Amino acid sequence: MHKGRTTVYLRKEEPFVNIEGEKGWHYGGNQAWFTWEGRQWQSHVARQGACGTVALANIAAYLARSNPVYAGLYPYPDYRKVNFLTHMAELYRYVKPFHIGKFPLGIWPVSRLAGGMERFARERGVKLQAVWRDWGFSRENVLRYMLEGIGKDRPVAMLVGTHKLRQVEIVLPGGGAYEEDISLHWVTVTGVELDAKEETTKLVVSTWGGRALLDLNEYMKEKVYAGVVYFE
């Protein structure tokens, strides 16, 4: 840490939810993995619009590993992709995207995502609630909320809107990188990097199975499709 720089991460930000795939490791889940045999339309809708489901799957798996009281949120023995995909499909029963036919419309508002997570936890005997703050949507308040959640070792689900945060570089734990579109997309925040000298704030996130950095200043230019939530 250099002068003027502050970093706050989840206690297990590395490796976070380190999923073992067929060809390497992943930093959290990937909605592109969704598949149901014989239900192509459902698979398509989920792959295109169930990013919020994956963000919740990441959060549930992380909490289950971090504290025994949350163990029921992820009852599988490891983070192999086959187990994590089953976990994602279970959460999909509680939180799935709106759609018109085969055209996905995503998951919103934040309260709908949060309510699905609470029901998922309750039916597994786990007390879990979304943390709501009566704060206006401003850079200061969003950052304060992020730091509050990460400081409690709680990953934060964040809905990215349409403003500029489009293509981002996504890095895989075992090496390799690629770009993906994250407009109108839920990600899982695992850390915050503030640089007072440069006047920048980067959010460390899990998305599309990898690790990416998002600019908080750019995120705050979105006023419609945006929101954050963590659970405790």
C-alpha positions in Angstrom: 0.0 0.0 0.0 1.5 3.4 -1.0 0.7 6.8 0.5 -2.7 7.9 -0.5 -3.9 4.5 -1.5 -6.4 2.4 0.5 -7.4 -1.2 -0.4 -10.2 -3.2 1.2 -10.8 -6.8 0.2 -12.8 -9.7 1.4 -10.7 -11.8 3.7 -10.6 -14.5 1.1 -10.7 -12.3 -2.0 -7.9 -14.5 -3.4 -9.0 -17.1 -4.3 -12.6 -16.0 -3.6 -14.8 -18.8 -5.1 -12.1 -20.7 -7.0 -14.0 -23.0 -9.4 -12.3 -25.9 -11.0 -13.4 -26.1 -14.6 -12.6 -28.6 -17.4 -9.8 -26.3 -18.8 -8.7 -24.3 -15.8 -9.8 -22.2 -12.8 -12.5 -19.6 -12.5 -13.0 -16.6 -10.2 -16.6 -17.2 -9.4 -19.4 -18.5 -11.7 -20.3 -17.8 -15.3 -23.8 -17.5 -16.6 -22.7 -19.0 -19.9 -22.5 -22.4 -18.1 -26.3 -22.6 -17.7 -27.8 -25.6 -19.6 -30.9 -27.7 -19.3 -31.1 -30.8 -21.5 -34.1 -30.5 -23.8 -34.9 -26.9 -22.8 -32.9 -24.8 -25.2 -35.0 -21.7 -24.7 -34.5 -21.7 -20.9 -30.8 -22.3 -21.4 -30.6 -19.3 -23.8 -32.5 -17.0 -21.5 -30.4 -18.0 -18.5 -27.1 -17.6 -20.4 -28.1 -14.1 -21.6 -30.0 -12.8 -18.6 -29.2 -14.7 -15.3 -26.1 -12.8 -14.3 -27.9 -11.8 -11.0 -28.4 -15.5 -10.3 -24.7 -16.1 -10.6 -23.9 -13.1 -8.4 -26.0 -14.6 -5.7 -24.5 -18.1 -6.3 -21.1 -16.5 -5.7 -22.2 -14.8 -2.5 -23.9 -17.9 -1.1 -20.9 -20.1 -1.8 -18.5 -17.5 -0.3 -20.6 -17.1 2.9 -20.9 -20.9 3.3 -17.1 -21.3 3.3 -16.5 -18.2 5.5 -18.8 -19.0 8.4 -20.3 -22.3 9.6 -23.6 -20.6 10.3 -24.1 -20.2 6.5 -23.0 -23.8 5.6 -26.5 -24.6 4.3 -26.1 -22.1 1.5 -23.7 -24.4 -0.3 -23.9 -28.0 0.7 -21.4 -29.4 -1.9 -18.0 -30.8 -1.0 -15.9 -28.7 -3.3 -16.0 -26.0 -6.0 -15.8 -28.2 -9.0 -17.7 -26.7 -11.9 -20.2 -29.6 -12.0 -21.2 -28.9 -8.3 -21.2 -25.1 -8.7 -23.5 -25.4 -11.8 -25.9 -27.5 -9.7 -25.8 -24.7 -7.1 -26.5 -22.1 -9.8 -29.5 -24.1 -11.1 -30.9 -24.3 -7.5 -30.7 -20.5 -7.1 -32.3 -20.1 -10.5 -35.5 -21.5 -9.1 -35.6 -18.5 -6.8 -34.1 -15.7 -9.0 -34.6 -15.9 -12.7 -34.6 -13.2 -15.4 -37.7 -11.6 -16.9 -38.2 -12.6 -20.5 -40.5 -12.3 -23.4 -40.4 -15.6 -25.2 -36.7 -16.3 -25.8 -35.7 -12.7 -25.3 -34.2 -12.1 -21.8 -34.9 -8.9 -19.9 -32.6 -9.4 -16.9 -33.2 -9.3 -13.2 -34.4 -6.1 -11.5 -35.2 -4.3 -9.3 -32.6 -4.9 -6.6 -35.4 -5.8 -4.2 -36.5 -8.7 -6.4 -33.0 -10.1 -6.4 -32.7 -9.7 -2.7 -36.0 -11.3 -2.0 -35.1 -14.4 -4.0 -31.9 -14.8 -2.0 -33.7 -14.5 1.3 -36.2 -17.2 0.3 -33.3 -19.5 -0.9 -31.6 -19.1 2.4 -34.7 -19.5 4.5 -35.6 -22.8 2.9 -32.2 -24.1 3.8 -32.5 -23.1 7.4 -30.2 -20.1 7.2 -31.2 -16.7 8.5 -30.0 -14.2 5.9 -31.3 -10.7 5.1 -30.5 -8.0 2.6 -28.9 -4.9 4.2 -30.8 -1.7 3.2 -29.7 1.8 3.9 -31.8 4.9 3.6 -29.1 6.7 1.6 -29.4 8.6 -1.7 -27.7 7.1 -4.7 -24.5 9.1 -4.8 -20.8 8.3 -5.2 -20.1 8.9 -1.5 -23.0 6.7 -0.3 -22.4 3.9 -2.8 -18.7 3.8 -1.8 -19.6 3.9 1.9 -22.0 1.0 1.4 -19.4 -1.0 -0.5 -16.8 -0.5 2.2 -19.3 -1.4 4.8 -20.2 -4.7 3.2 -16.6 -5.7 2.2 -15.4 -4.7 5.7 -17.9 -7.2 7.2 -16.5 -9.8 4.8 -19.7 -9.8 2.8 -19.5 -9.8 -1.1 -21.7 -7.1 -2.7 -24.0 -7.7 -5.6 -23.9 -4.7 -8.0 -26.1 -4.0 -11.0 -24.2 -2.2 -13.8 -26.2 0.0 -16.1 -25.6 1.1 -19.7 -23.2 4.1 -19.2 -19.8 3.4 -20.7 -19.0 0.3 -18.6 -19.3 -2.0 -21.6 -16.3 -4.1 -22.6 -14.0 -5.0 -19.7 -10.9 -7.2 -19.5 -11.6 -10.3 -17.5 -8.6 -12.2 -16.0 -8.7 -15.9 -15.1 -6.9 -17.2 -12.0 -4.8 -19.7 -13.9 -3.8 -17.2 -16.5 -5.4 -15.8 -19.7 -7.7 -12.9 -20.2 -10.6 -11.9 -22.5 -13.2 -9.2 -22.9 -16.9 -9.3 -22.2 -19.8 -6.9 -22.3 -21.1 -6.0 -18.8 -23.8 -3.5 -19.7 -27.1 -4.2 -17.9 -25.2 -6.8 -15.9 -24.9 -8.0 -12.3 -21.4 -8.5 -10.9 -20.0 -9.6 -7.5 -17.8 -7.0 -5.8 -14.9 -8.5 -3.8 -12.7 -5.5 -3.1 -12.3 -1.8 -3.4 -9.1 0.1 -4.4 -9.0 3.8 -3.6 -6.2 6.0 -4.8 -6.5 9.6 -3.4 -3.6 10.9 -5.4 -5.0 9.8 -8.7 -8.6 10.4 -7.5 -9.7 7.0 -8.7 -11.7 4.2 -7.2 -11.5 0.7 -8.7 -13.9 -2.1 -7.8 -12.6 -5.6 -7.9 -15.4 -7.8 -9.2 -16.2 -11.4 -10.2 -18.0 -11.6 -13.6 -18.2 -14.1 -16.5 -16.0 -16.5 -14.5 -13.1 -14.2 -14.0 -11.7 -11.1 -12.2 -12.2 -7.6 -13.5 -11.7 -4.0 -12.3 -14.4 -1.4 -12.8 -14.2 2.4 -12.4 -16.6 3.6 -9.7 -16.7 7.1 -11.2 -18.0 5.7 -14.5 -20.4 3.5 -12.7 -21.9 6.5 -10.9 -22.9 8.1 -14.2 -25.6 5.6 -14.6 -28.9 6.7 -12.9 -31.5 4.2 -14.0 -30.3 0.6 -14.1 -28.0 0.6 -11.0 -28.0 -0.7 -7.5 -26.0 -2.6 -4.8 -26.9 -5.0 -2.1 -25.1 -7.3 0.4 -26.5 -9.8 2.9 -25.9 -10.7 6.6 
